């Protein structure tokens, strides 16, 4: 029997990337909520089961970093992993890290590192939830 991990929300406008991320994360025991835009995520934020977000930096609806900042201003916080393009500047990464993200990966990146970051988050979440 495989280990089942919590839900991860992925926000990326590229349907191919969403499909690939869903398959990758599912293979490693995560359930996935896939969103093609920040506005789609906001439509379901009240009912989301996600314990963290994987957010593309460059989205059709603007910057993923700014989206996460706007969430925080609204009091909506999640651990965040940003996925940046190879052309994203160090300034973009700095702004992403200022949001408190748990990781910032630039394409191309090792899927192993992404999965390890998610395992760490899931373990932390499980430990926090088991405390009475």
Secondary structure by P-SEA (a helix, b strand, c coil): cbbbbcbbbbbcccaaaaaaaaaaaaaacccccccccaaaaaaccccccccccccccccccccaaaaaaaaaaaccccbbbbbbcccccaaaaaaaaaacccccccccccaaaaaaaaaaaaaaaaaaaacc
